[in-house]
Amino acid sequence: MAFGFMPTLFWVFLGTIFFGAVHDYTTLFVSMREKGRPVAQIAATTIGRSGYLLFILFTLFMIKGSALCGALILLLPTTLYSFIMRLFEQSGISFLYFPSVM
């Protein structure tokens, strides 16, 4: 934490955008090359049945995790709000959002 958390946060946001774009483009490219088949079918023919099952399990795990995160945000909105406000306070830009307090 020599530089604070803002460069890390910036890197995570940019990395997510660029990695997501590369992932989506590559998935679309492979799917079109395989005559529009879904990624699960491509995994079954390319890396076999065990790879296919691993892909399906990973997909189900990610769906379950996303649903759990969504449920937690809906059940505990004040926790999320206080966490975001704490990030603003620590970054020193809270005066942009709360000018009357400063």
N, C-alpha and C positions, 0 to 999 in steps of 0.2 A: 504494500500500500504506500509506496514511496511517492506516487503521483496522485494519490486519491482514487476515488472510485469512478470519477467521470470519464477518464480515458477508457477504462474497462467497459463501462456502460455504453460508451460510443462505439467501441469495437464490437460489442455484442449486438447492438442494433444494426450496424453496417454489415457485420458478418452474417446475421440472420437474413438480411435482405439479399445480399449477393449469393449466399449459399442456397437460399430458397429459389432464387432465379435459376441458378445452374442446375439444381436438382429438378425443377419443373421442366426445363428445357431438355435435359438428358432423358427424363422419363418420357416426354412426348416424342423425342427422337427415336428411342428404342421401341416404343409402342407403334409408331408409324412404320418403322422398318420391319416389324413383325406383323404387318397387315392389320394394325389396330387392335390387337389382342390386349387384354388387361395384364397388368404387371404380374399378378399372381399366376396366370397361365404361363407367362414367359419364364417366371422363376421355376415353375414345375418342369418345363421342357429343358431349361438351361442347366439348372443345378440339381435336378432330381427331386424325389419325393420328400426327403428330409429337409432340403432347402425350402421347398414349398410350405411344409408344415411350420418351419421356423418363421417364415415370412408371415403366414397367417396368424401365428401366435403373437408375433411382434405387433402386427396391425391391431389385433384385439386388445393387447396390452396398452397400446397408445390411445385407442378409443376410450378404454376404461379410465385411463389416467386423465384424459381431457374432460370426461364427464365428471370425474371426482373434483378436479380443479374448478370447473364451472359450478358445481354444487356448493363447494366451500365458499366461493365468491358470493353466491346468492344467500347462503346461510350467515356469513360473517362479513357483511359489507363494511362495517366500521373498522374492522381490522385492516382491510385492504386500504381504506381511505387514510387511516393513520400511518400506515407504512409509506404510502406515496407522499404524504405531507412531511414525514420525517426525511425522506430523500430530498425534498425541496429545501428543507431547513439545513441539512448537512452540506448541500451543494452551494449554498449561499445565494440562491436565486429566488428565495421565498418572497423577496420584496416585489418581484414581478407579479405575483399572484395575490399578495396581501399588502398593498401599498399603505393602507391606513394603519397597520400595525407597526410598521417601521418608523 
